[in-house]
Amino acid sequence: LYNVDAAELETERKIERYQKLVSSFENLIGQAEAKDAILRNTRQVFAGVVDRNKPRQRVLLAGLKGQGKTEMVKLFAKAMGLPSDNRLVMSEYSTSHDVNKM
């Protein structure tokens, strides 16, 4: 059997996922600030410099229709190995009391 350090293996996986995210974001035109923020937050999460009692990453993507918000989330999910086919119809939550439905 091979003597493989689990922490080292996990680090390699994180590096691979991060590099995949960077390369997929290179194909996304515009949104430089949003891409930089997501990449910066992802580096912090992977480095372990986040509070374990809070969500690892919180990102609010806001903007006009057709600006690339959904595409950015799909690219992020794919790079992280997450399903990217889930959809939320946010028009259901247009007023402050509607958020309680979640």
C-alpha positions in Angstrom: 0.0 0.0 0.0 1.0 3.6 -0.6 1.6 5.9 2.3 -0.5 8.9 1.3 -1.0 11.8 3.6 -4.7 12.7 3.7 -4.0 16.4 4.3 -1.6 16.5 1.4 -4.1 14.9 -0.9 -6.8 17.3 0.2 -4.5 20.2 -0.5 -3.8 18.9 -4.0 -7.5 18.7 -4.6 -8.1 22.2 -3.4 -5.3 23.5 -5.7 -6.8 21.6 -8.7 -10.3 23.0 -8.0 -8.9 26.5 -7.6 -6.9 26.3 -10.8 -10.0 25.0 -12.6 -12.0 28.0 -11.3 -9.4 30.5 -12.4 -9.2 29.0 -15.9 -13.0 28.9 -16.2 -13.3 32.5 -15.1 -10.8 33.5 -17.8 -13.5 32.6 -20.4 -16.1 34.9 -18.7 -16.0 38.4 -20.2 -16.3 41.3 -17.8 -17.2 41.1 -14.1 -13.6 41.6 -13.0 -14.5 42.8 -9.5 -16.9 39.9 -8.9 -14.4 37.3 -10.2 -11.6 38.8 -8.1 -13.9 38.7 -5.0 -14.9 35.1 -5.5 -11.3 34.0 -6.2 -10.1 35.9 -3.1 -12.8 34.3 -0.9 -12.1 30.9 -2.3 -8.4 31.2 -1.5 -9.2 32.2 2.1 -11.6 29.2 2.5 -9.0 26.8 1.1 -6.3 28.3 3.3 -8.5 27.8 6.4 -8.6 31.5 7.4 -12.3 31.6 7.9 -14.5 31.3 11.0 -15.6 27.6 11.2 -18.9 28.8 12.9 -20.0 30.8 9.9 -20.8 29.9 6.3 -17.6 29.5 4.3 -18.4 31.9 1.6 -21.2 34.4 1.1 -21.6 36.2 -2.2 -24.4 38.4 -3.4 -24.4 38.8 -7.2 -26.7 41.7 -8.2 -27.1 43.4 -11.5 -29.1 43.7 -14.6 -30.3 40.8 -16.6 -27.7 39.4 -18.9 -24.7 40.5 -16.9 -23.3 36.9 -16.3 -24.5 36.3 -12.7 -25.9 32.8 -13.4 -23.0 31.9 -15.6 -20.5 32.8 -12.9 -22.4 30.6 -10.4 -22.5 27.7 -12.8 -18.7 28.0 -13.5 -18.0 28.2 -9.8 -20.2 25.1 -9.1 -18.6 23.1 -11.9 -15.0 24.0 -10.7 -15.9 23.0 -7.2 -17.5 19.7 -8.3 -21.0 20.8 -7.2 -24.3 20.4 -9.1 -25.1 23.5 -11.1 -28.6 22.7 -12.2 -30.4 24.1 -9.2 -32.4 27.2 -9.8 -34.1 29.7 -7.5 -36.8 32.0 -8.9 -36.0 35.1 -6.8 -39.0 37.0 -7.9 -40.9 35.0 -5.3 -38.9 36.8 -2.7 -39.5 40.4 -3.8 -40.6 41.8 -0.5 -38.9 41.6 2.9 -41.5 39.3 4.5 -41.3 36.8 1.6 -37.8 35.8 2.7 -39.4 33.8 5.5 -40.5 31.3 2.9 -37.0 30.1 2.6 
